[in-house]
Amino acid sequence: MTSFPHTFPFDPTYGYTLDTLLQVDCPEEPPDFAQFWIGRYQRALASTPEPRLTPARECHPDFEVCDLTFESADHFPIGGWALIPKHRSIRRGVVVGHGYGGRDGPDFDLPIGDAVCLFPCFRGLSRSRRPPISDNPAFHVLHHIDRRDDYILAGCVEDLWLAVSALIALFPHTAGHIGYLGTSFGGGIGALALPWDRRIRRAHLEVPTFGHMPLRLALPTVGSGAAVQEFERRHGHVLDTLRYYDAACAARRIAIPVHVAAARFDPVVAPPGQFAIYNALPGPKELFVLDAGHFDYPARARQHWELQERLRIFFEPL
């Protein structure tokens, strides 16, 4: 089933079938797209994250739970959590990105054993709140949207890169064995970050956003996408910035194995944008088709379990 009873004033499948979703292509990108991101990556890696772990209040039988802090690009303080296995030797490391709702704590059910896991909060959100950035997604997504070099998404991508630097500084033996998992907002940020950072060896992107920005502006939606559409109606020229932040265009340059969970029905992140990211991937890739994203549906628990098992297998070579 690909459609469900709902109260949205539009069809969250947008009339696409699985076949037509698998044919969604990339939009045209700026000629200096790669130059823009390579320059940002080089500047970000010149930063020293100075990570710190302190014992957290949470207790868990399998993990030592720590509060995480480090310094991102432009000296932005980032907060989050770390999980360190208690009973297994650390063989690999994972950075986990969150959705636009932020995060209240670490995830204890990741399907990757013997890994130390970092859960950074992207700048402006959750443990990385800082004025004047709003933690409301509808305003966060607009922060400096009229200034390509200062747009908030650039800083969030840098937060991911510096989280990898923090992971290697804290656990040097994880270098060469680092993975990334990102959902929704974190999935789109991951797609933007992965082409340039070869320290990440495998990645999973679930219902990723920021794919095919022209479609994101054109298709009816709710959430942060609707805020961007309203900004475009009021001010125009938003693609002058957003063309540089198209996750599908970035995905064309990702060489590592990537697992994508993309939804056929999604009122928040339009499925054509999600599939544009998957379709653009040139390297080894796997697709898990969800009935829906950002929406409760009867098979959700079963599909979550199936996805976890697929990810356990996918990340085993890390």
One Martini backbone bead per residue (centre of mass of N, CA, C, O) as a GRO file, in nm:
protein
  318
    1MET     BB    1   0.096   0.036   0.023
    2THR     BB    2   0.097   0.407  -0.080
    3SER     BB    3  -0.172   0.490   0.069
    4PHE     BB    4  -0.338   0.708   0.310
    5PRO     BB    5  -0.514   0.826   0.543
    6HIS     BB    6  -0.572   1.188   0.534
    7THR     BB    7  -0.543   1.571   0.586
    8PHE     BB    8  -0.407   1.662   0.347
    9PRO     BB    9  -0.409   1.905   0.068
   10PHE     BB   10  -0.240   1.654  -0.045
   11ASP     BB   11  -0.036   1.421  -0.218
   12PRO     BB   12   0.230   1.231  -0.074
   13THR     BB   13   0.297   1.094  -0.371
   14TYR     BB   14   0.256   1.286  -0.630
   15GLY     BB   15   0.191   1.040  -0.846
   16TYR     BB   16   0.409   0.836  -0.782
   17THR     BB   17   0.588   0.572  -0.869
   18LEU     BB   18   0.843   0.365  -0.839
   19ASP     BB   19   0.938   0.398  -1.129
   20THR     BB   20   0.937   0.716  -1.132
   21LEU     BB   21   1.125   0.756  -0.891
   22LEU     BB   22   1.370   0.599  -1.045
   23GLN     BB   23   1.378   0.865  -1.265
   24VAL     BB   24   1.489   1.081  -1.096
   25ASP     BB   25   1.676   1.357  -1.140
   26CYS     BB   26   1.903   1.597  -1.167
   27PRO     BB   27   1.984   1.900  -1.140
   28GLU     BB   28   2.131   2.173  -1.213
   29GLU     BB   29   2.452   2.292  -1.149
   30PRO     BB   30   2.690   2.470  -1.050
   31PRO     BB   31   3.011   2.509  -1.171
   32ASP     BB   32   3.116   2.558  -0.845
   33PHE     BB   33   3.028   2.331  -0.653
   34ALA     BB   34   3.288   2.174  -0.577
   35GLN     BB   35   3.459   2.416  -0.495
   36PHE     BB   36   3.287   2.505  -0.258
   37TRP     BB   37   3.316   2.234  -0.085
   38ILE     BB   38   3.620   2.198  -0.077
   39GLY     BB   39   3.679   2.462   0.070
   40ARG     BB   40   3.517   2.396   0.326
   41TYR     BB   41   3.667   2.139   0.405
   42GLN     BB   42   3.949   2.257   0.437
   43ARG     BB   43   3.870   2.461   0.658
   44ALA     BB   44   3.752   2.261   0.864
   45LEU     BB   45   4.020   2.083   0.897
   46ALA     BB   46   4.172   2.329   1.041
   47SER     BB   47   4.017   2.251   1.278
   48THR     BB   48   3.993   2.212   1.638
   49PRO     BB   49   3.771   2.035   1.842
   50GLU     BB   50   3.823   1.955   2.134
   51PRO     BB   51   3.719   1.703   2.276
   52ARG     BB   52   3.461   1.599   2.524
   53LEU     BB   53   3.415   1.368   2.799
   54THR     BB   54   3.132   1.303   3.014
   55PRO     BB   55   2.945   1.186   3.242
   56ALA     BB   56   2.629   1.074   3.244
   57ARG     BB   57   2.318   1.010   3.382
   58GLU     BB   58   2.290   0.783   3.216
   59CYS     BB   59   2.201   0.433   3.208
   60HIS     BB   60   2.363   0.125   3.081
   61PRO     BB   61   2.445  -0.209   3.032
   62ASP     BB   62   2.624  -0.161   2.740
   63PHE     BB   63   2.686   0.154   2.808
   64GLU     BB   64   2.871   0.434   2.805
   65VAL     BB   65   2.750   0.748   2.900
   66CYS     BB   66   2.813   1.058   2.726
   67ASP     BB   67   2.909   1.375   2.716
   68LEU     BB   68   2.937   1.598   2.434
   69THR     BB   69   3.212   1.809   2.322
   70PHE     BB   70   3.277   2.060   2.061
   71GLU     BB   71   3.451   2.231   1.801
   72SER     BB   72   3.361   2.402   1.539
   73ALA     BB   73   3.327   2.592   1.307
   74ASP     BB   74   3.369   2.911   1.410
   75HIS     BB   75   3.361   2.824   1.718
   76PHE     BB   76   3.129   2.618   1.748
   77PRO     BB   77   2.934   2.482   1.992
   78ILE     BB   78   2.904   2.130   2.055
   79GLY     BB   79   2.651   1.897   2.137
   80GLY     BB   80   2.607   1.565   2.305
   81TRP     BB   81   2.676   1.215   2.251
   82ALA     BB   82   2.812   0.901   2.388
   83LEU     BB   83   2.886   0.555   2.300
   84ILE     BB   84   3.040   0.299   2.503
   85PRO     BB   85   3.139  -0.002   2.516
   86LYS     BB   86   3.160  -0.239   2.783
   87HIS     BB   87   3.191  -0.559   2.638
   88ARG     BB   88   3.349  -0.438   2.384
   89SER     BB   89   3.551  -0.393   2.141
   90ILE     BB   90   3.671  -0.131   1.955
   91ARG     BB   91   3.641  -0.124   1.585
   92ARG     BB   92   3.444   0.131   1.550
   93GLY     BB   93   3.279   0.425   1.402
   94VAL     BB   94   2.996   0.655   1.472
   95VAL     BB   95   2.787   0.889   1.311
   96VAL     BB   96   2.482   1.066   1.421
   97GLY     BB   97   2.208   1.194   1.274
   98HIS     BB   98   1.936   1.418   1.278
   99GLY     BB   99   1.650   1.558   1.283
  100TYR     BB  100   1.455   1.854   1.294
  101GLY     BB  101   1.378   1.779   1.604
  102GLY     BB  102   1.621   1.658   1.702
  103ARG     BB  103   1.760   1.562   2.032
  104ASP     BB  104   1.737   1.381   2.362
  105GLY     BB  105   1.929   1.137   2.274
  106PRO     BB  106   2.045   0.841   2.240
  107ASP     BB  107   2.082   0.547   2.054
  108PHE     BB  108   2.048   0.193   2.159
  109ASP     BB  109   1.958   0.038   1.855
  110LEU     BB  110   2.196   0.000   1.690
  111PRO     BB  111   2.320  -0.217   1.413
  112ILE     BB  112   2.622  -0.166   1.563
  113GLY     BB  113   2.878  -0.316   1.669
  114ASP     BB  114   3.172  -0.237   1.810
  115ALA     BB  115   3.087   0.081   1.862
  116VAL     BB  116   3.145   0.411   1.861
  117CYS     BB  117   2.900   0.672   1.936
  118LEU     BB  118   2.804   0.975   1.785
  119PHE     BB  119   2.568   1.257   1.894
  120PRO     BB  120   2.535   1.522   1.735
  121CYS     BB  121   2.431   1.859   1.738
  122PHE     BB  122   2.326   2.074   1.541
  123ARG     BB  123   2.337   2.385   1.487
  124GLY     BB  124   2.072   2.525   1.692
  125LEU     BB  125   2.022   2.231   1.819
  126SER     BB  126   1.954   2.145   2.111
  127ARG     BB  127   2.274   2.120   2.245
  128SER     BB  128   2.325   2.361   2.001
  129ARG     BB  129   2.215   2.606   2.112
  130ARG     BB  130   2.215   2.951   1.961
  131PRO     BB  131   2.218   3.261   1.949
  132PRO     BB  132   2.012   3.358   1.674
  133ILE     BB  133   1.929   3.066   1.645
  134SER     BB  134   1.671   2.877   1.563
  135ASP     BB  135   1.492   2.571   1.675
  136ASN     BB  136   1.297   2.622   1.453
  137PRO     BB  137   1.270   2.483   1.152
  138ALA     BB  138   1.126   2.729   1.000
  139PHE     BB  139   1.386   2.914   1.080
  140HIS     BB  140   1.647   2.760   1.053
  141VAL     BB  141   1.623   2.714   0.731
  142LEU     BB  142   1.654   3.053   0.699
  143HIS     BB  143   1.937   3.095   0.793
  144HIS     BB  144   2.096   3.275   0.564
  145ILE     BB  145   1.957   3.213   0.273
  146ASP     BB  146   2.077   3.491   0.131
  147ARG     BB  147   2.372   3.349   0.209
  148ARG     BB  148   2.565   3.122   0.088
  149ASP     BB  149   2.821   3.120   0.296
  150ASP     BB  150   2.604   3.141   0.566
  151TYR     BB  151   2.440   2.908   0.557
  152ILE     BB  152   2.335   2.677   0.786
  153LEU     BB  153   2.406   2.414   0.629
  154ALA     BB  154   2.710   2.453   0.622
  155GLY     BB  155   2.756   2.429   0.927
  156CYS     BB  156   2.636   2.141   0.954
  157VAL     BB  157   2.842   2.001   0.779
  158GLU     BB  158   3.082   2.085   0.955
  159ASP     BB  159   2.986   1.933   1.206
  160LEU     BB  160   3.030   1.656   1.085
  161TRP     BB  161   3.330   1.675   1.022
  162LEU     BB  162   3.409   1.743   1.323
  163ALA     BB  163   3.301   1.480   1.439
  164VAL     BB  164   3.510   1.304   1.304
  165SER     BB  165   3.751   1.440   1.433
  166ALA     BB  166   3.663   1.376   1.723
  167LEU     BB  167   3.662   1.069   1.699
  168ILE     BB  168   3.966   1.040   1.627
  169ALA     BB  169   4.076   1.187   1.879
  170LEU     BB  170   3.944   0.980   2.086
  171PHE     BB  171   3.958   0.724   1.854
  172PRO     BB  172   4.208   0.647   1.648
  173HIS     BB  173   4.137   0.335   1.565
  174THR     BB  174   3.879   0.422   1.376
  175ALA     BB  175   4.036   0.478   1.149
  176GLY     BB  176   3.885   0.340   0.858
  177HIS     BB  177   3.598   0.286   1.058
  178ILE     BB  178   3.370   0.494   0.942
  179GLY     BB  179   3.035   0.594   1.000
  180TYR     BB  180   2.699   0.690   0.874
  181LEU     BB  181   2.389   0.827   1.020
  182GLY     BB  182   2.084   0.963   0.857
  183THR     BB  183   1.786   1.155   0.924
  184SER     BB  184   1.661   1.352   0.709
  185PHE     BB  185   1.833   1.603   0.783
  186GLY     BB  186   2.081   1.410   0.829
  187GLY     BB  187   2.068   1.296   0.540
  188GLY     BB  188   2.123   1.557   0.381
  189ILE     BB  189   2.385   1.633   0.522
  190GLY     BB  190   2.532   1.376   0.444
  191ALA     BB  191   2.524   1.409   0.135
  192LEU     BB  192   2.690   1.679   0.145
  193ALA     BB  193   2.951   1.551   0.302
  194LEU     BB  194   3.062   1.279   0.167
  195PRO     BB  195   3.232   1.351  -0.096
  196TRP     BB  196   3.479   1.502   0.082
  197ASP     BB  197   3.486   1.260   0.310
  198ARG     BB  198   3.705   0.980   0.327
  199ARG     BB  199   3.667   0.883   0.633
  200ILE     BB  200   3.404   0.780   0.525
  201ARG     BB  201   3.292   0.435   0.435
  202ARG     BB  202   2.985   0.440   0.541
  203ALA     BB  203   2.621   0.483   0.462
  204HIS     BB  204   2.307   0.615   0.598
  205LEU     BB  205   1.990   0.718   0.442
  206GLU     BB  206   1.691   0.859   0.577
  207VAL     BB  207   1.471   1.038   0.440
  208PRO     BB  208   1.614   1.252   0.266
  209THR     BB  209   1.696   1.577   0.228
  210PHE     BB  210   1.768   1.820  -0.028
  211GLY     BB  211   1.645   1.698  -0.286
  212HIS     BB  212   1.580   1.866  -0.543
  213MET     BB  213   1.510   2.184  -0.513
  214PRO     BB  214   1.295   2.252  -0.728
  215LEU     BB  215   1.092   2.044  -0.615
  216ARG     BB  216   1.085   2.148  -0.321
  217LEU     BB  217   0.951   2.421  -0.419
  218ALA     BB  218   0.692   2.291  -0.584
  219LEU     BB  219   0.597   2.094  -0.372
  220PRO     BB  220   0.381   2.019  -0.157
  221THR     BB  221   0.411   2.095   0.204
  222VAL     BB  222   0.561   2.044   0.517
  223GLY     BB  223   0.745   2.228   0.714
  224SER     BB  224   1.045   2.346   0.612
  225GLY     BB  225   0.963   2.355   0.312
  226ALA     BB  226   0.735   2.563   0.347
  227ALA     BB  227   0.917   2.796   0.443
  228VAL     BB  228   1.078   2.819   0.181
  229GLN     BB  229   0.839   2.875  -0.007
  230GLU     BB  230   0.751   3.139   0.135
  231PHE     BB  231   1.013   3.290   0.089
  232GLU     BB  232   1.000   3.281  -0.219
  233ARG     BB  233   0.731   3.436  -0.250
  234ARG     BB  234   0.842   3.701  -0.104
  235HIS     BB  235   1.162   3.720  -0.238
  236GLY     BB  236   1.318   3.529  -0.391
  237HIS     BB  237   1.616   3.374  -0.514
  238VAL     BB  238   1.676   3.101  -0.350
  239LEU     BB  239   1.847   2.935  -0.565
  240ASP     BB  240   2.113   3.085  -0.537
  241THR     BB  241   2.166   2.900  -0.284
  242LEU     BB  242   2.034   2.601  -0.314
  243ARG     BB  243   2.215   2.487  -0.546
  244TYR     BB  244   2.453   2.431  -0.323
  245TYR     BB  245   2.223   2.231  -0.147
  246ASP     BB  246   2.211   1.969  -0.325
  247ALA     BB  247   2.199   1.635  -0.252
  248ALA     BB  248   2.196   1.513  -0.538
  249CYS     BB  249   2.448   1.649  -0.651
  250ALA     BB  250   2.636   1.535  -0.435
  251ALA     BB  251   2.578   1.224  -0.479
  252ARG     BB  252   2.740   1.198  -0.753
  253ARG     BB  253   3.025   1.195  -0.556
  254ILE     BB  254   2.972   0.927  -0.417
  255ALA     BB  255   3.184   0.631  -0.355
  256ILE     BB  256   3.059   0.495  -0.135
  257PRO     BB  257   2.871   0.300   0.040
  258VAL     BB  258   2.503   0.322   0.018
  259HIS     BB  259   2.218   0.349   0.227
  260VAL     BB  260   1.866   0.371   0.136
  261ALA     BB  261   1.568   0.513   0.286
  262ALA     BB  262   1.271   0.534   0.097
  263ALA     BB  263   0.968   0.704   0.036
  264ARG     BB  264   0.633   0.701  -0.114
  265PHE     BB  265   0.522   0.856   0.151
  266ASP     BB  266   0.552   1.221   0.209
  267PRO     BB  267   0.474   1.538   0.362
  268VAL     BB  268   0.781   1.655   0.420
  269VAL     BB  269   0.949   1.460   0.216
  270ALA     BB  270   0.955   1.435  -0.095
  271PRO     BB  271   1.013   1.153  -0.270
  272PRO     BB  272   1.166   1.265  -0.522
  273GLY     BB  273   1.405   1.373  -0.349
  274GLN     BB  274   1.498   1.108  -0.229
  275PHE     BB  275   1.542   0.954  -0.505
  276ALA     BB  276   1.748   1.150  -0.626
  277ILE     BB  277   1.973   1.060  -0.440
  278TYR     BB  278   1.984   0.764  -0.508
  279ASN     BB  279   2.009   0.785  -0.822
  280ALA     BB  280   2.291   0.950  -0.811
  281LEU     BB  281   2.443   0.718  -0.719
  282PRO     BB  282   2.747   0.562  -0.845
  283GLY     BB  283   2.790   0.358  -0.641
  284PRO     BB  284   2.744   0.160  -0.404
  285LYS     BB  285   2.398   0.043  -0.353
  286GLU     BB  286   2.103   0.065  -0.138
  287LEU     BB  287   1.746  -0.019  -0.118
  288PHE     BB  288   1.477   0.096   0.101
  289VAL     BB  289   1.131   0.066   0.095
  290LEU     BB  290   0.901   0.281   0.217
  291ASP     BB  291   0.578   0.351   0.265
  292ALA     BB  292   0.666   0.578   0.484
  293GLY     BB  293   0.720   0.921   0.592
  294HIS     BB  294   0.643   1.115   0.846
  295PHE     BB  295   0.444   0.858   0.920
  296ASP     BB  296   0.194   0.669   1.030
  297TYR     BB  297   0.184   0.302   0.995
  298PRO     BB  298   0.117  -0.030   1.008
  299ALA     BB  299   0.431  -0.122   0.902
  300ARG     BB  300   0.648   0.027   1.068
  301ALA     BB  301   0.771  -0.179   1.267
  302ARG     BB  302   0.851  -0.392   1.059
  303GLN     BB  303   1.034  -0.210   0.882
  304HIS     BB  304   1.229  -0.134   1.103
  305TRP     BB  305   1.335  -0.418   1.153
  306GLU     BB  306   1.429  -0.476   0.862
  307LEU     BB  307   1.626  -0.239   0.847
  308GLN     BB  308   1.812  -0.318   1.079
  309GLU     BB  309   1.907  -0.582   0.945
  310ARG     BB  310   2.027  -0.454   0.690
  311LEU     BB  311   2.233  -0.273   0.844
  312ARG     BB  312   2.396  -0.488   0.979
  313ILE     BB  313   2.506  -0.600   0.712
  314PHE     BB  314   2.613  -0.340   0.576
  315PHE     BB  315   2.821  -0.267   0.832
  316GLU     BB  316   3.013  -0.511   0.872
  317PRO     BB  317   3.270  -0.410   0.685
  318LEU     BB  318   3.368  -0.151   0.860
   0.00000   0.00000   0.00000
